């Protein structure tokens, strides 16, 4: 069975990353000109000069597909 993105619940294909907050795998476009899915973000940690990855739910941008929204959000 092919692993799936924990954000959109579709099979992982193309670029992927592991969230530094929840440690789950999600879709991440590797290039700006790509049409791949993008379920998170990557940025440079200026203190450690390293790339950091986070999925959209951990960034507070969306909920995980199929999950009930949190209290106070879309209720």
mmCIF file of the N, C-alpha and C atoms, coordinates in Angstrom:
data_MODEL
# 
_entry.id   MODEL 
# 
loop_
_atom_site.group_PDB 
_atom_site.id 
_atom_site.type_symbol 
_atom_site.label_atom_id 
_atom_site.label_alt_id 
_atom_site.label_comp_id 
_atom_site.label_asym_id 
_atom_site.label_entity_id 
_atom_site.label_seq_id 
_atom_site.pdbx_PDB_ins_code 
_atom_site.Cartn_x 
_atom_site.Cartn_y 
_atom_site.Cartn_z 
_atom_site.occupancy 
_atom_site.B_iso_or_equiv 
_atom_site.pdbx_formal_charge 
_atom_site.auth_seq_id 
_atom_site.auth_comp_id 
_atom_site.auth_asym_id 
_atom_site.auth_atom_id 
_atom_site.pdbx_PDB_model_num 
ATOM 1   N N  . UNK A 1 1  ? 0.848   -1.184 0.000   1.00 0.00 ? 1  UNK A N  1 
ATOM 2   C CA . UNK A 1 1  ? 0.000   0.000  0.000   1.00 0.00 ? 1  UNK A CA 1 
ATOM 3   C C  . UNK A 1 1  ? 0.890   1.243  0.000   1.00 0.00 ? 1  UNK A C  1 
ATOM 4   N N  . UNK A 1 2  ? 0.571   2.179  -0.879  1.00 0.00 ? 2  UNK A N  1 
ATOM 5   C CA . UNK A 1 2  ? 1.364   3.397  -0.995  1.00 0.00 ? 2  UNK A CA 1 
ATOM 6   C C  . UNK A 1 2  ? 1.024   4.357  0.150   1.00 0.00 ? 2  UNK A C  1 
ATOM 7   N N  . UNK A 1 3  ? 2.037   4.957  0.771   1.00 0.00 ? 3  UNK A N  1 
ATOM 8   C CA . UNK A 1 3  ? 1.759   5.908  1.857   1.00 0.00 ? 3  UNK A CA 1 
ATOM 9   C C  . UNK A 1 3  ? 1.010   7.126  1.329   1.00 0.00 ? 3  UNK A C  1 
ATOM 10  N N  . UNK A 1 4  ? 0.265   7.781  2.214   1.00 0.00 ? 4  UNK A N  1 
ATOM 11  C CA . UNK A 1 4  ? -0.506  8.953  1.802   1.00 0.00 ? 4  UNK A CA 1 
ATOM 12  C C  . UNK A 1 4  ? -0.110  10.179 2.608   1.00 0.00 ? 4  UNK A C  1 
ATOM 13  N N  . UNK A 1 5  ? -0.414  11.330 2.032   1.00 0.00 ? 5  UNK A N  1 
ATOM 14  C CA . UNK A 1 5  ? -0.169  12.622 2.680   1.00 0.00 ? 5  UNK A CA 1 
ATOM 15  C C  . UNK A 1 5  ? -1.120  12.747 3.861   1.00 0.00 ? 5  UNK A C  1 
ATOM 16  N N  . UNK A 1 6  ? -0.633  13.123 5.006   1.00 0.00 ? 6  UNK A N  1 
ATOM 17  C CA . UNK A 1 6  ? -1.499  13.199 6.176   1.00 0.00 ? 6  UNK A CA 1 
ATOM 18  C C  . UNK A 1 6  ? -2.397  14.426 6.131   1.00 0.00 ? 6  UNK A C  1 
ATOM 19  N N  . UNK A 1 7  ? -2.130  15.372 5.241   1.00 0.00 ? 7  UNK A N  1 
ATOM 20  C CA . UNK A 1 7  ? -2.955  16.581 5.130   1.00 0.00 ? 7  UNK A CA 1 
ATOM 21  C C  . UNK A 1 7  ? -4.141  16.346 4.203   1.00 0.00 ? 7  UNK A C  1 
ATOM 22  N N  . UNK A 1 8  ? -3.884  15.909 2.962   1.00 0.00 ? 8  UNK A N  1 
ATOM 23  C CA . UNK A 1 8  ? -4.955  15.754 1.973   1.00 0.00 ? 8  UNK A CA 1 
ATOM 24  C C  . UNK A 1 8  ? -5.398  14.312 1.787   1.00 0.00 ? 8  UNK A C  1 
ATOM 25  N N  . UNK A 1 9  ? -4.705  13.380 2.419   1.00 0.00 ? 9  UNK A N  1 
ATOM 26  C CA . UNK A 1 9  ? -5.046  11.948 2.396   1.00 0.00 ? 9  UNK A CA 1 
ATOM 27  C C  . UNK A 1 9  ? -4.943  11.306 1.006   1.00 0.00 ? 9  UNK A C  1 
ATOM 28  N N  . UNK A 1 10 ? -4.225  11.931 0.060   1.00 0.00 ? 10 UNK A N  1 
ATOM 29  C CA . UNK A 1 10 ? -4.013  11.323 -1.248  1.00 0.00 ? 10 UNK A CA 1 
ATOM 30  C C  . UNK A 1 10 ? -2.631  10.683 -1.267  1.00 0.00 ? 10 UNK A C  1 
ATOM 31  N N  . UNK A 1 11 ? -2.403  9.723  -2.181  1.00 0.00 ? 11 UNK A N  1 
ATOM 32  C CA . UNK A 1 11 ? -1.103  9.050  -2.225  1.00 0.00 ? 11 UNK A CA 1 
ATOM 33  C C  . UNK A 1 11 ? 0.048   10.035 -2.421  1.00 0.00 ? 11 UNK A C  1 
ATOM 34  N N  . UNK A 1 12 ? 1.144   9.771  -1.740  1.00 0.00 ? 12 UNK A N  1 
ATOM 35  C CA . UNK A 1 12 ? 2.327   10.622 -1.874  1.00 0.00 ? 12 UNK A CA 1 
ATOM 36  C C  . UNK A 1 12 ? 2.977   10.381 -3.226  1.00 0.00 ? 12 UNK A C  1 
ATOM 37  N N  . UNK A 1 13 ? 3.169   11.432 -3.955  1.00 0.00 ? 13 UNK A N  1 
ATOM 38  C CA . UNK A 1 13 ? 3.855   11.381 -5.244  1.00 0.00 ? 13 UNK A CA 1 
ATOM 39  C C  . UNK A 1 13 ? 4.514   12.732 -5.448  1.00 0.00 ? 13 UNK A C  1 
ATOM 40  N N  . UNK A 1 14 ? 5.531   12.771 -6.282  1.00 0.00 ? 14 UNK A N  1 
ATOM 41  C CA . UNK A 1 14 ? 6.253   14.027 -6.472  1.00 0.00 ? 14 UNK A CA 1 
ATOM 42  C C  . UNK A 1 14 ? 7.057   14.359 -5.233  1.00 0.00 ? 14 UNK A C  1 
ATOM 43  N N  . UNK A 1 15 ? 7.150   15.630 -4.922  1.00 0.00 ? 15 UNK A N  1 
ATOM 44  C CA . UNK A 1 15 ? 7.927   16.076 -3.767  1.00 0.00 ? 15 UNK A CA 1 
ATOM 45  C C  . UNK A 1 15 ? 7.213   15.847 -2.456  1.00 0.00 ? 15 UNK A C  1 
ATOM 46  N N  . UNK A 1 16 ? 7.967   15.416 -1.459  1.00 0.00 ? 16 UNK A N  1 
ATOM 47  C CA . UNK A 1 16 ? 7.418   15.221 -0.126  1.00 0.00 ? 16 UNK A CA 1 
ATOM 48  C C  . UNK A 1 16 ? 8.389   15.773 0.912   1.00 0.00 ? 16 UNK A C  1 
ATOM 49  N N  . UNK A 1 17 ? 7.880   15.978 2.112   1.00 0.00 ? 17 UNK A N  1 
ATOM 50  C CA . UNK A 1 17 ? 8.712   16.433 3.226   1.00 0.00 ? 17 UNK A CA 1 
ATOM 51  C C  . UNK A 1 17 ? 8.115   15.878 4.512   1.00 0.00 ? 17 UNK A C  1 
ATOM 52  N N  . UNK A 1 18 ? 8.888   15.924 5.570   1.00 0.00 ? 18 UNK A N  1 
ATOM 53  C CA . UNK A 1 18 ? 8.429   15.513 6.890   1.00 0.00 ? 18 UNK A CA 1 
ATOM 54  C C  . UNK A 1 18 ? 8.340   16.744 7.778   1.00 0.00 ? 18 UNK A C  1 
ATOM 55  N N  . UNK A 1 19 ? 7.190   16.941 8.389   1.00 0.00 ? 19 UNK A N  1 
ATOM 56  C CA . UNK A 1 19 ? 6.939   18.103 9.240   1.00 0.00 ? 19 UNK A CA 1 
ATOM 57  C C  . UNK A 1 19 ? 7.829   18.040 10.483  1.00 0.00 ? 19 UNK A C  1 
ATOM 58  N N  . UNK A 1 20 ? 8.469   19.137 10.816  1.00 0.00 ? 20 UNK A N  1 
ATOM 59  C CA . UNK A 1 20 ? 9.315   19.193 12.006  1.00 0.00 ? 20 UNK A CA 1 
ATOM 60  C C  . UNK A 1 20 ? 8.505   19.314 13.296  1.00 0.00 ? 20 UNK A C  1 
ATOM 61  N N  . UNK A 1 21 ? 7.193   19.570 13.166  1.00 0.00 ? 21 UNK A N  1 
ATOM 62  C CA . UNK A 1 21 ? 6.339   19.700 14.349  1.00 0.00 ? 21 UNK A CA 1 
ATOM 63  C C  . UNK A 1 21 ? 5.693   18.358 14.693  1.00 0.00 ? 21 UNK A C  1 
ATOM 64  N N  . UNK A 1 22 ? 4.943   17.784 13.735  1.00 0.00 ? 22 UNK A N  1 
ATOM 65  C CA . UNK A 1 22 ? 4.206   16.543 14.006  1.00 0.00 ? 22 UNK A CA 1 
ATOM 66  C C  . UNK A 1 22 ? 4.908   15.295 13.474  1.00 0.00 ? 22 UNK A C  1 
ATOM 67  N N  . UNK A 1 23 ? 5.966   15.486 12.708  1.00 0.00 ? 23 UNK A N  1 
ATOM 68  C CA . UNK A 1 23 ? 6.790   14.401 12.149  1.00 0.00 ? 23 UNK A CA 1 
ATOM 69  C C  . UNK A 1 23 ? 6.025   13.493 11.194  1.00 0.00 ? 23 UNK A C  1 
ATOM 70  N N  . UNK A 1 24 ? 5.001   14.032 10.506  1.00 0.00 ? 24 UNK A N  1 
ATOM 71  C CA . UNK A 1 24 ? 4.271   13.263 9.497   1.00 0.00 ? 24 UNK A CA 1 
ATOM 72  C C  . UNK A 1 24 ? 4.660   13.761 8.104   1.00 0.00 ? 24 UNK A C  1 
ATOM 73  N N  . UNK A 1 25 ? 4.465   12.899 7.115   1.00 0.00 ? 25 UNK A N  1 
ATOM 74  C CA . UNK A 1 25 ? 4.857   13.219 5.744   1.00 0.00 ? 25 UNK A CA 1 
ATOM 75  C C  . UNK A 1 25 ? 3.724   13.925 5.003   1.00 0.00 ? 25 UNK A C  1 
ATOM 76  N N  . UNK A 1 26 ? 4.089   14.923 4.181   1.00 0.00 ? 26 UNK A N  1 
ATOM 77  C CA . UNK A 1 26 ? 3.105   15.682 3.412   1.00 0.00 ? 26 UNK A CA 1 
ATOM 78  C C  . UNK A 1 26 ? 3.681   16.042 2.044   1.00 0.00 ? 26 UNK A C  1 
ATOM 79  N N  . UNK A 1 27 ? 2.786   16.452 1.112   1.00 0.00 ? 27 UNK A N  1 
ATOM 80  C CA . UNK A 1 27 ? 3.210   16.905 -0.214  1.00 0.00 ? 27 UNK A CA 1 
ATOM 81  C C  . UNK A 1 27 ? 3.907   18.267 -0.097  1.00 0.00 ? 27 UNK A C  1 
ATOM 82  N N  . UNK A 1 28 ? 5.023   18.408 -0.789  1.00 0.00 ? 28 UNK A N  1 
ATOM 83  C CA . UNK A 1 28 ? 5.714   19.702 -0.834  1.00 0.00 ? 28 UNK A CA 1 
ATOM 84  C C  . UNK A 1 28 ? 6.344   19.856 -2.212  1.00 0.00 ? 28 UNK A C  1 
ATOM 85  N N  . UNK A 1 29 ? 5.943   20.899 -2.910  1.00 0.00 ? 29 UNK A N  1 
ATOM 86  C CA . UNK A 1 29 ? 6.532   21.170 -4.228  1.00 0.00 ? 29 UNK A CA 1 
ATOM 87  C C  . UNK A 1 29 ? 8.005   21.493 -4.051  1.00 0.00 ? 29 UNK A C  1 
ATOM 88  N N  . UNK A 1 30 ? 8.821   20.908 -4.905  1.00 0.00 ? 30 UNK A N  1 
ATOM 89  C CA . UNK A 1 30 ? 10.258  21.134 -4.842  1.00 0.00 ? 30 UNK A CA 1 
ATOM 90  C C  . UNK A 1 30 ? 10.676  22.342 -5.679  1.00 0.00 ? 30 UNK A C  1 
ATOM 91  N N  . UNK A 1 31 ? 9.781   22.777 -6.585  1.00 0.00 ? 31 UNK A N  1 
ATOM 92  C CA . UNK A 1 31 ? 10.079  23.919 -7.450  1.00 0.00 ? 31 UNK A CA 1 
ATOM 93  C C  . UNK A 1 31 ? 8.843   24.798 -7.579  1.00 0.00 ? 31 UNK A C  1 
ATOM 94  N N  . UNK A 1 32 ? 9.044   26.094 -7.685  1.00 0.00 ? 32 UNK A N  1 
ATOM 95  C CA . UNK A 1 32 ? 7.938   27.035 -7.827  1.00 0.00 ? 32 UNK A CA 1 
ATOM 96  C C  . UNK A 1 32 ? 7.167   26.836 -9.122  1.00 0.00 ? 32 UNK A C  1 
ATOM 97  N N  . UNK A 1 33 ? 7.835   26.396 -10.185 1.00 0.00 ? 33 UNK A N  1 
ATOM 98  C CA . UNK A 1 33 ? 7.164   26.233 -11.483 1.00 0.00 ? 33 UNK A CA 1 
ATOM 99  C C  . UNK A 1 33 ? 6.518   24.858 -11.645 1.00 0.00 ? 33 UNK A C  1 
ATOM 100 N N  . UNK A 1 34 ? 6.435   24.094 -10.589 1.00 0.00 ? 34 UNK A N  1 
ATOM 101 C CA . UNK A 1 34 ? 5.846   22.763 -10.612 1.00 0.00 ? 34 UNK A CA 1 
ATOM 102 C C  . UNK A 1 34 ? 4.344   22.840 -10.335 1.00 0.00 ? 34 UNK A C  1 
ATOM 103 N N  . UNK A 1 35 ? 3.595   21.884 -10.885 1.00 0.00 ? 35 UNK A N  1 
ATOM 104 C CA . UNK A 1 35 ? 2.159   21.800 -10.634 1.00 0.00 ? 35 UNK A CA 1 
ATOM 105 C C  . UNK A 1 35 ? 1.823   20.777 -9.556  1.00 0.00 ? 35 UNK A C  1 
ATOM 106 N N  . UNK A 1 36 ? 2.832   20.257 -8.856  1.00 0.00 ? 36 UNK A N  1 
ATOM 107 C CA . UNK A 1 36 ? 2.614   19.269 -7.795  1.00 0.00 ? 36 UNK A CA 1 
ATOM 108 C C  . UNK A 1 36 ? 1.808   19.889 -6.651  1.00 0.00 ? 36 UNK A C  1 
ATOM 109 N N  . UNK A 1 37 ? 1.240   19.036 -5.830  1.00 0.00 ? 37 UNK A N  1 
ATOM 110 C CA . UNK A 1 37 ? 0.506   19.495 -4.641  1.00 0.00 ? 37 UNK A CA 1 
ATOM 111 C C  . UNK A 1 37 ? 1.464   20.167 -3.662  1.00 0.00 ? 37 UNK A C  1 
ATOM 112 N N  . UNK A 1 38 ? 0.894   21.040 -2.847  1.00 0.00 ? 38 UNK A N  1 
ATOM 113 C CA . UNK A 1 38 ? 1.676   21.730 -1.829  1.00 0.00 ? 38 UNK A CA 1 
ATOM 114 C C  . UNK A 1 38 ? 0.840   21.778 -0.553  1.00 0.00 ? 38 UNK A C  1 
ATOM 115 N N  . UNK A 1 39 ? 1.156   20.932 0.415   1.00 0.00 ? 39 UNK A N  1 
ATOM 116 C CA . UNK A 1 39 ? 0.383   20.832 1.654   1.00 0.00 ? 39 UNK A CA 1 
ATOM 117 C C  . UNK A 1 39 ? 1.173   21.342 2.861   1.00 0.00 ? 39 UNK A C  1 
ATOM 118 N N  . UNK A 1 40 ? 2.160   22.196 2.616   1.00 0.00 ? 40 UNK A N  1 
ATOM 119 C CA . UNK A 1 40 ? 2.975   22.745 3.692   1.00 0.00 ? 40 UNK A CA 1 
ATOM 120 C C  . UNK A 1 40 ? 3.945   23.783 3.172   1.00 0.00 ? 40 UNK A C  1 
ATOM 121 N N  . UNK A 1 41 ? 4.918   24.120 3.992   1.00 0.00 ? 41 UNK A N  1 
ATOM 122 C CA . UNK A 1 41 ? 5.900   25.146 3.633   1.00 0.00 ? 41 UNK A CA 1 
ATOM 123 C C  . UNK A 1 41 ? 7.303   24.748 4.081   1.00 0.00 ? 41 UNK A C  1 
ATOM 124 N N  . UNK A 1 42 ? 8.275   25.378 3.455   1.00 0.00 ? 42 UNK A N  1 
ATOM 125 C CA . UNK A 1 42 ? 9.676   25.220 3.831   1.00 0.00 ? 42 UNK A CA 1 
ATOM 126 C C  . UNK A 1 42 ? 10.272  26.621 3.944   1.00 0.00 ? 42 UNK A C  1 
ATOM 127 N N  . UNK A 1 43 ? 11.180  26.817 4.893   1.00 0.00 ? 43 UNK A N  1 
ATOM 128 C CA . UNK A 1 43 ? 11.849  28.103 5.051   1.00 0.00 ? 43 UNK A CA 1 
ATOM 129 C C  . UNK A 1 43 ? 13.231  27.862 5.652   1.00 0.00 ? 43 UNK A C  1 
ATOM 130 N N  . UNK A 1 44 ? 14.037  28.900 5.643   1.00 0.00 ? 44 UNK A N  1 
ATOM 131 C CA . UNK A 1 44 ? 15.391  28.802 6.203   1.00 0.00 ? 44 UNK A CA 1 
ATOM 132 C C  . UNK A 1 44 ? 15.369  29.308 7.638   1.00 0.00 ? 44 UNK A C  1 
ATOM 133 N N  . UNK A 1 45 ? 15.831  28.484 8.559   1.00 0.00 ? 45 UNK A N  1 
ATOM 134 C CA . UNK A 1 45 ? 15.999  28.897 9.947   1.00 0.00 ? 45 UNK A CA 1 
ATOM 135 C C  . UNK A 1 45 ? 17.272  29.717 10.001  1.00 0.00 ? 45 UNK A C  1 
ATOM 136 N N  . UNK A 1 46 ? 17.133  30.995 10.264  1.00 0.00 ? 46 UNK A N  1 
ATOM 137 C CA . UNK A 1 46 ? 18.285  31.900 10.219  1.00 0.00 ? 46 UNK A CA 1 
ATOM 138 C C  . UNK A 1 46 ? 19.282  31.656 11.348  1.00 0.00 ? 46 UNK A C  1 
ATOM 139 N N  . UNK A 1 47 ? 18.825  31.114 12.471  1.00 0.00 ? 47 UNK A N  1 
ATOM 140 C CA . UNK A 1 47 ? 19.734  30.839 13.581  1.00 0.00 ? 47 UNK A CA 1 
ATOM 141 C C  . UNK A 1 47 ? 20.654  29.660 13.261  1.00 0.00 ? 47 UNK A C  1 
ATOM 142 N N  . UNK A 1 48 ? 20.076  28.596 12.685  1.00 0.00 ? 48 UNK A N  1 
ATOM 143 C CA . UNK A 1 48 ? 20.850  27.381 12.434  1.00 0.00 ? 48 UNK A CA 1 
ATOM 144 C C  . UNK A 1 48 ? 21.248  27.215 10.972  1.00 0.00 ? 48 UNK A C  1 
ATOM 145 N N  . UNK A 1 49 ? 20.785  28.136 10.102  1.00 0.00 ? 49 UNK A N  1 
ATOM 146 C CA . UNK A 1 49 ? 21.059  28.074 8.670   1.00 0.00 ? 49 UNK A CA 1 
ATOM 147 C C  . UNK A 1 49 ? 20.708  26.701 8.107   1.00 0.00 ? 49 UNK A C  1 
ATOM 148 N N  . UNK A 1 50 ? 19.496  26.268 8.424   1.00 0.00 ? 50 UNK A N  1 
ATOM 149 C CA . UNK A 1 50 ? 19.002  24.970 7.970   1.00 0.00 ? 50 UNK A CA 1 
ATOM 150 C C  . UNK A 1 50 ? 17.574  25.123 7.474   1.00 0.00 ? 50 UNK A C  1 
ATOM 151 N N  . UNK A 1 51 ? 17.152  24.228 6.590   1.00 0.00 ? 51 UNK A N  1 
ATOM 152 C CA . UNK A 1 51 ? 15.778  24.238 6.119   1.00 0.00 ? 51 UNK A CA 1 
ATOM 153 C C  . UNK A 1 51 ? 14.863  23.632 7.171   1.00 0.00 ? 51 UNK A C  1 
ATOM 154 N N  . UNK A 1 52 ? 13.699  24.242 7.352   1.00 0.00 ? 52 UNK A N  1 
ATOM 155 C CA . UNK A 1 52 ? 12.677  23.715 8.254   1.00 0.00 ? 52 UNK A CA 1 
ATOM 156 C C  . UNK A 1 52 ? 11.415  23.488 7.451   1.00 0.00 ? 52 UNK A C  1 
ATOM 157 N N  . UNK A 1 53 ? 10.693  22.432 7.787   1.00 0.00 ? 53 UNK A N  1 
ATOM 158 C CA . UNK A 1 53 ? 9.488   22.048 7.072   1.00 0.00 ? 53 UNK A CA 1 
ATOM 159 C C  . UNK A 1 53 ? 8.330   21.963 8.051   1.00 0.00 ? 53 UNK A C  1 
ATOM 160 N N  . UNK A 1 54 ? 7.137   22.393 7.612   1.00 0.00 ? 54 UNK A N  1 
ATOM 161 C CA . UNK A 1 54 ? 5.935   22.244 8.437   1.00 0.00 ? 54 UNK A CA 1 
ATOM 162 C C  . UNK A 1 54 ? 4.727   22.070 7.525   1.00 0.00 ? 54 UNK A C  1 
ATOM 163 N N  . UNK A 1 55 ? 3.803   21.220 7.943   1.00 0.00 ? 55 UNK A N  1 
ATOM 164 C CA . UNK A 1 55 ? 2.575   21.006 7.182   1.00 0.00 ? 55 UNK A CA 1 
ATOM 165 C C  . UNK A 1 55 ? 1.584   22.133 7.498   1.00 0.00 ? 55 UNK A C  1 
ATOM 166 N N  . UNK A 1 56 ? 0.615   22.324 6.613   1.00 0.00 ? 56 UNK A N  1 
ATOM 167 C CA . UNK A 1 56 ? -0.358  23.400 6.789   1.00 0.00 ? 56 UNK A CA 1 
ATOM 168 C C  . UNK A 1 56 ? -1.141  23.318 8.099   1.00 0.00 ? 56 UNK A C  1 
ATOM 169 N N  . UNK A 1 57 ? -1.589  22.134 8.561   1.00 0.00 ? 57 UNK A N  1 
ATOM 170 C CA . UNK A 1 57 ? -2.299  22.091 9.846   1.00 0.00 ? 57 UNK A CA 1 
ATOM 171 C C  . UNK A 1 57 ? -1.432  22.578 11.018  1.00 0.00 ? 57 UNK A C  1 
ATOM 172 N N  . UNK A 1 58 ? -0.155  22.220 11.034  1.00 0.00 ? 58 UNK A N  1 
ATOM 173 C CA . UNK A 1 58 ? 0.726   22.666 12.117  1.00 0.00 ? 58 UNK A CA 1 
ATOM 174 C C  . UNK A 1 58 ? 1.002   24.171 12.032  1.00 0.00 ? 58 UNK A C  1 
ATOM 175 N N  . UNK A 1 59 ? 0.873   24.731 10.835  1.00 0.00 ? 59 UNK A N  1 
ATOM 176 C CA . UNK A 1 59 ? 1.034   26.172 10.653  1.00 0.00 ? 59 UNK A CA 1 
ATOM 177 C C  . UNK A 1 59 ? -0.274  26.926 10.902  1.00 0.00 ? 59 UNK A C  1 
ATOM 178 N N  . UNK A 1 60 ? -1.347  26.183 11.182  1.00 0.00 ? 60 UNK A N  1 
ATOM 179 C CA . UNK A 1 60 ? -2.650  26.804 11.446  1.00 0.00 ? 60 UNK A CA 1 
ATOM 180 C C  . UNK A 1 60 ? -3.354  27.280 10.187  1.00 0.00 ? 60 UNK A C  1 
ATOM 181 N N  . UNK A 1 61 ? -2.956  26.769 9.026   1.00 0.00 ? 61 UNK A N  1 
ATOM 182 C CA . UNK A 1 61 ? -3.532  27.228 7.759   1.00 0.00 ? 61 UNK A CA 1 
ATOM 183 C C  . UNK A 1 61 ? -4.715  26.405 7.294   1.00 0.00 ? 61 UNK A C  1 
ATOM 184 N N  . UNK A 1 62 ? -4.840  25.176 7.734   1.00 0.00 ? 62 UNK A N  1 
ATOM 185 C CA . UNK A 1 62 ? -5.918  24.292 7.298   1.00 0.00 ? 62 UNK A CA 1 
ATOM 186 C C  . UNK A 1 62 ? -6.026  23.138 8.274   1.00 0.00 ? 62 UNK A C  1 
ATOM 187 N N  . UNK A 1 63 ? -7.113  22.385 8.136   1.00 0.00 ? 63 UNK A N  1 
ATOM 188 C CA . UNK A 1 63 ? -7.266  21.175 8.939   1.00 0.00 ? 63 UNK A CA 1 
ATOM 189 C C  . UNK A 1 63 ? -6.925  19.976 8.075   1.00 0.00 ? 63 UNK A C  1 
ATOM 190 N N  . UNK A 1 64 ? -6.758  18.839 8.680   1.00 0.00 ? 64 UNK A N  1 
ATOM 191 C CA . UNK A 1 64 ? -6.475  17.608 7.951   1.00 0.00 ? 64 UNK A CA 1 
ATOM 192 C C  . UNK A 1 64 ? -7.768  17.131 7.308   1.00 0.00 ? 64 UNK A C  1 
ATOM 193 N N  . UNK A 1 65 ? -7.702  16.690 6.065   1.00 0.00 ? 65 UNK A N  1 
ATOM 194 C CA . UNK A 1 65 ? -8.883  16.223 5.327   1.00 0.00 ? 65 UNK A CA 1 
ATOM 195 C C  . UNK A 1 65 ? -9.617  15.162 6.121   1.00 0.00 ? 65 UNK A C  1 
ATOM 196 N N  . UNK A 1 66 ? -10.924 15.335 6.285   1.00 0.00 ? 66 UNK A N  1 
ATOM 197 C CA . UNK A 1 66 ? -11.736 14.354 6.994   1.00 0.00 ? 66 UNK A CA 1 
ATOM 198 C C  . UNK A 1 66 ? -11.818 14.584 8.494   1.00 0.00 ? 66 UNK A C  1 
ATOM 199 N N  . UNK A 1 67 ? -11.017 15.460 9.048   1.00 0.00 ? 67 UNK A N  1 
ATOM 200 C CA . UNK A 1 67 ? -11.060 15.734 10.486  1.00 0.00 ? 67 UNK A CA 1 
ATOM 201 C C  . UNK A 1 67 ? -12.118 16.784 10.796  1.00 0.00 ? 67 UNK A C  1 
ATOM 202 N N  . UNK A 1 68 ? -12.659 16.710 11.968  1.00 0.00 ? 68 UNK A N  1 
ATOM 203 C CA . UNK A 1 68 ? -13.608 17.698 12.446  1.00 0.00 ? 68 UNK A CA 1 
ATOM 204 C C  . UNK A 1 68 ? -12.849 18.993 12.746  1.00 0.00 ? 68 UNK A C  1 
ATOM 205 N N  . UNK A 1 69 ? -13.357 20.163 12.317  1.00 0.00 ? 69 UNK A N  1 
ATOM 206 C CA . UNK A 1 69 ? -12.659 21.416 12.634  1.00 0.00 ? 69 UNK A CA 1 
ATOM 207 C C  . UNK A 1 69 ? -12.626 21.665 14.130  1.00 0.00 ? 69 UNK A C  1 
ATOM 208 N N  . UNK A 1 70 ? -11.618 22.370 14.572  1.00 0.00 ? 70 UNK A N  1 
ATOM 209 C CA . UNK A 1 70 ? -11.480 22.701 15.982  1.00 0.00 ? 70 UNK A CA 1 
ATOM 210 C C  . UNK A 1 70 ? -12.606 23.612 16.461  1.00 0.00 ? 70 UNK A C  1 
ATOM 211 N N  . UNK A 1 71 ? -12.830 23.685 17.752  1.00 0.00 ? 71 UNK A N  1 
ATOM 212 C CA . UNK A 1 71 ? -13.857 24.524 18.314  1.00 0.00 ? 71 UNK A CA 1 
ATOM 213 C C  . UNK A 1 71 ? -13.591 25.978 17.939  1.00 0.00 ? 71 UNK A C  1 
ATOM 214 N N  . UNK A 1 72 ? -14.630 26.666 17.475  1.00 0.00 ? 72 UNK A N  1 
ATOM 215 C CA . UNK A 1 72 ? -14.484 28.052 17.071  1.00 0.00 ? 72 UNK A CA 1 
ATOM 216 C C  . UNK A 1 72 ? -14.073 28.230 15.628  1.00 0.00 ? 72 UNK A C  1 
ATOM 217 N N  . UNK A 1 73 ? -13.826 27.127 14.910  1.00 0.00 ? 73 UNK A N  1 
ATOM 218 C CA . UNK A 1 73 ? -13.441 27.196 13.512  1.00 0.00 ? 73 UNK A CA 1 
ATOM 219 C C  . UNK A 1 73 ? -14.496 26.480 12.669  1.00 0.00 ? 73 UNK A C  1 
ATOM 220 N N  . UNK A 1 74 ? -15.225 27.246 11.886  1.00 0.00 ? 74 UNK A N  1 
ATOM 221 C CA . UNK A 1 74 ? -16.233 26.705 10.951  1.00 0.00 ? 74 UNK A CA 1 
ATOM 222 C C  . UNK A 1 74 ? -17.317 25.883 11.640  1.00 0.00 ? 74 UNK A C  1 
ATOM 223 N N  . UNK A 1 75 ? -17.647 26.242 12.849  1.00 0.00 ? 75 UNK A N  1 
ATOM 224 C CA . UNK A 1 75 ? -18.760 25.561 13.547  1.00 0.00 ? 75 UNK A CA 1 
ATOM 225 C C  . UNK A 1 75 ? -19.961 26.435 13.511  1.00 0.00 ? 75 UNK A C  1 
# 
